[in-house]
Amino acid sequence: MKSSLGAAAAVVALLVVTGCANPESSGGGGSTPTSGGGQQTASNAAGPTCTIDAYGANKVDFSKAVIGFSQSEAEANPFRITETQSITDEAQKQGVQLLKRNANSNLSQQISDIQGLLAQGANLLIVAPLNSEGLEPALQAARDKKVPVVTIDRKLSSATACKDYLTFIGSDFVTQGKRAATQLVKATNGSAKVAILLGATGNNVTTDRTSGFTDYLKANAPNVQVVAQQTGDFTREKGQSVTEQLLQAHPEITAIYAENDEMALGAVTAISGAGKKPGTDIKVFSVDGTRNVVQGIVAGQVNGDVESNPRFGPLALSTLKDFLAGKPIPQTITIQDKEYDSSNAAAQVGNAY
């Protein structure tokens, strides 16, 4: 009975922190994510570049451009909400027309969406790919119309920069995994039994965040053992159910690495439901930097979070503007991400999304 009451109290505390129990909530934390806060900053770019002549794109007057934005997933979590809002706000600020489509996690729909945007007259495209592969028909349609494509968030593995798309703007996902591992090793004094909540299959975000995390542990933390890993599909509901299963199968688990914040929040609920204290009995680490999880760090239920900044609007549009002006564009633009732990979460929560 004491265990059940403790778990219930912990769940209530979590819901107070997040402001919402619904995994499809629009923000939580008492506020809706916006495109404000900490804007993206690009790292010093190195490597090959692309010009409008090399790409073979139409020379469009940016002020009269029609930008098409293809969102891959429903705006049902803080990352996607903030991503779409940032692009919408920046287009309005720049005074350019923006057409938007949402594929709702359906690859065939995203292909159709991009083709539809082109048919509507989009002469610049920003695409948040659902998967790292499979968009070839849509990219071919853009190439046939000489329309440049900026990809954001998830990198295309079966396409060529400066040919199939102009550039990729996003985080270094391998480094994110390494930074999460570093936080875990520090917080556990280098000794833990870890479960990994994997992201969705078929994209480089999951692959890179996993390899960065596990490679760091192999090289630096011989007493941190990964005892289980299972896909949570980047959703809070699946993160909770998978964590429940893993805790039953592996009661020795002392830490969880979730490859996004929605799964981390699900894991916190599952840990509480199992009669254990998240952040203490089982430490929780994640990647995203959403306000819900940063507040969770302040409340002591989450131990560390590496940011993945979704505010792509200013950088994506300035990249397209520079490209049309004839400037060489790096084929990969890596953004700088901060990280949160108990030392800075309270001070930084206002900049989280």
N, C-alpha and C positions, 0 to 999 in steps of 0.2 A: 504493500500500500504506500509506504514512504517513497519507494522508487517511482511509482505511478504519479504520485502527487508532485514529486520533484520534476519529473519529465513534463507534466502539464504546465508547471510554473515556468519552466524553461521555454516551452513553446510560446506561452503567452508573452514572455519577455522578448522573444524573437519577433513576434508580430508587432509588439510596440515599437521595436527598433525599426523594422522594415515598413511598418505602416500598412501592410497588406498581406493577406495569406494567399492570394490568388496568383498562381504562376504566370498568368497572362496579364498581370497588372501593367498599368502604363507608367509606373515609376516607383511608387512607394516612397517611404521616408518622408511623407508629408508634403512632397513637391513633385512636380512632373519634370523629367529631364528636359533640358533645353540645350541649345547650341552654345550657350555662354560658358563661363568657367574657364578652365585651362585649355586654351587653343593649341592645336598641333604646332610643333616645331620640327622642321626637317633637320636631320643630321647632315653633316657635310657629305655631299654626294660624290661618289667616285665611280669610275667605270664608264661604259659606253653611253653615248647620248643619241638623241634622235632629233632631226630637224624636219620641218614641214616638207622640204624637197625630198629628203630621204624617205619619208613616210609616203609621199605621194598624195597628201591630203588636199582637199579644196581650200583655197585661201579665202576665209570668211572674215567679215568685219565682226569682231567680237561683240560690239555693242548691239548688233542686229542678229546675233546668234540665237538659235533655238537649241537648247540643251535638253537631251533626253536622259533621264535617270532611271535605271533599272535596279530596284531593290529586290534582294533575293528572298527575304523572309518577312513575315508579317511584323508590323511595328507593335510587338507584344512583349518586348523586354527593353530595358533602358538603353542598351547598345543600339538597337535598330531605330528606336524612337529618336535618339540623339543624332544618329547618323543622317537620317532623312531630314530632320529638322534643320541640321546644320547646312545641308546643301540647299534646302528651300530658302533659308534665311539669307544665305550668301547670294543666291541668284536674285533675290529681291533687292538686296543691297547694291548689286552690280547693275540692276535694271535690265536683266536679260530674261527671256522667256524660258520657263522650265516645264517640261512634260514629265510626268512621273507614272511609273507602272510598278506593281508589286507582284512577284511570282509566287508568294505564299509557299515557299519551300518546294516548288515543283520545277524541275529542270526544263521540261518541255514548255512549260508556261513562260519561263524566263526567255527562252529562245523566241517564242512567239511575241513576247513583250518587246524585245529589242527590235525585232522585225517591224512590229507595229509602230514603235517610236520613229523608226526611219521612214515609214510610210506617212506618218503625220508631219514629216518635214524636219525632224531633228538633224542638225548638221554637226553636232558635237555630242558625244555620249560619255556618261559616267556609269560604270557598271560595278555593282557589288556582286561578284559571282557566287552562285549557290555552291558549286563544286569547282575544284581545280581543273576539271576536264568536262567536256561535253558541250561547250558553247560554240563549237566550230561553225555550225550553220549560221548563227547570228553574227559571228565575227566576219564570216565571208560576205554576208549581206552588207555589213558596214564597209568592208574593204571595197566592194563593188561600187559603192556610192562615194568612196574616198572620204569617209567620215572617220575622224580620229576617235579612238576609244581609250579613256582613262579607266583603269581598273583599280578598285580600292578594297582594302580589308583582306580579301583572299586572293592569292596569286594563282595565275593560270600556269599549269605545268605542261600542257600540251599545245601551247601557242608561243609565238615568237614576238618579242618586243620589237617595236619599230617596223613591224610588218602586220601582225594580227591585232596588235594593240600598241598604243603609244608608250605607256609607262604603267608601272604598278606603284601605288602609294599605300604604305601600310607599315605595320610594326615588324620588327625582327622577332619572329615567333620562337625561334630557337633560343635566342637570348632571354625571352620572357620565361621559357621553361627553366633555364639555368638560374635566373634570378629567383624564381619560386623555390627551386631546390636549395639555393643558398639561404633563403629565409627559413626554410624548414630545418636545415642542418643546424643553423644557429639557435633556433627556438627549442630544438630537441637535444641540444648538446651532442649532436652527431650520433644519436641512437634512437631508432624508431622502426616500427612496422607500418608500412605505408600502403594505402589503397589509392589507386589512381582512377578518377572519374574521367574517362576519355570523352572528347568532343565527338561531333558527328563524323562519320567516315566519309572519305572521298574528297577531302580538302587538305591543303597544306597546313592549315592552322593546327589541326589535331596532330598530324604527323610531326610537325616541328616542335610544338609545345611538349610532346611526349619525349622526343629524342633529346631535346635540350635538358629536360629534367632528369631523365634516366642516365644520360651520359655524364652529367655532372656528379650524380651520386656514385656511379661506378668509379669515377676518377678521384673523388674526394671524400667519400663517406662510406667506408666499408661496413660500418655498423648500422647503416640505414638500409633496410631491406624492403623491396617492393613485393608484397605478398599477394596482391590481387590487382587487376585492372579490368574495367568493364565500361562499355559505352553508355554514356548518359545523354547523348544527343544534344548537348548544350541547353537542355531544358530543366527547369526547377522540379517539375513533377517526376521526370525520369531520374534526375539526380537523387531525389528522395527515395524512390523505390529501389534503385540500384544500391544505394548506401544501406538501406534496410537489409537487403539480401546479403551484402558483403559482411556486415557486422554479425549476422547470424552464422555465416560460413567461416568467418575469420575473427573470432572474439579477441584475438591478440592485437588487432589493429590499434595503433596509438596515434596515427596521423592520416589525414586525407589531403590529397592534391587534386583539386577540381580544376579542369581546364577552362572553365569560365565561371562567372559569379552566380549565374542562375543555378547551376548545379551545386555550387557551394552552399547556397541558401537552402536548397533541398537537403543537402547533407546535414546541415545544422539541425533542421527539423527532425531528421531521422535519428541523429545522435541523441537528441533530447528525448525522443520517443522510446529509445532503447534504455532510458534511465541513466544515461551518462551526460556529463557536462561538456558541451562543445567549447573548444578553446582551452580546456583544462585536461579532462580525461582523454579526449581525442582532439588533437590540434588540427586546425583547418587552414589550408592555404589555397589561393586561387589566383586567377588572372582576369582582369577587366577594369577594376577601379570604379565600379558603380557605387553610388551613394549608399545604397542599402548595405553593401558589404563593408564599406569604410565605416559606417555607423556600427556595424557588427564588430569591427575591431575595437572601437571605442567602448562598446558594451562588454568586451572580453570574450565574445563567442567565436570570433575569427582571429587568426594570428598574423596573417600576412596576405597582401594582395598586390599584384603587379598590374600596373595600368596598361590598358590597350585603348588608346584615345580614339573615339569615334567621330570627332568633330572634323570631318573631312572637307566641309564646304569651302572655307577660304583657300586651302592649299590646292584642292582639285581645280577650282575655278581659276586661280592665279596661274596654275600650270598650263591650262588650256589657253589662257590669255597670252602668256609668254610664248607658247608654241605658235600661235597664230601671228605673233609679232616677229617671228623668225628666229627666236632664241633657241639654242640647243637645250633639250630636256633630258635629264638623266633617265635611263630606262628603268631604274629602280629608285624610288624616293622613300627612304626609311625615316620614320618619325621617331622622335624621342619620347619615351614613356617614363613616368615616375613610378614610385612604388610606395606602399603604405604599410606601416606596422604600428605598434603601440606608441612609438616615439613621436609620430607625426600625424596620426589619423585625426585626432581631435582638432588640430589646427588646420588640416587640409580638407576636411569633409565638405566644406562649402564649395570647393572647386571640383569635387567629384560630380559625376553625371547621374 
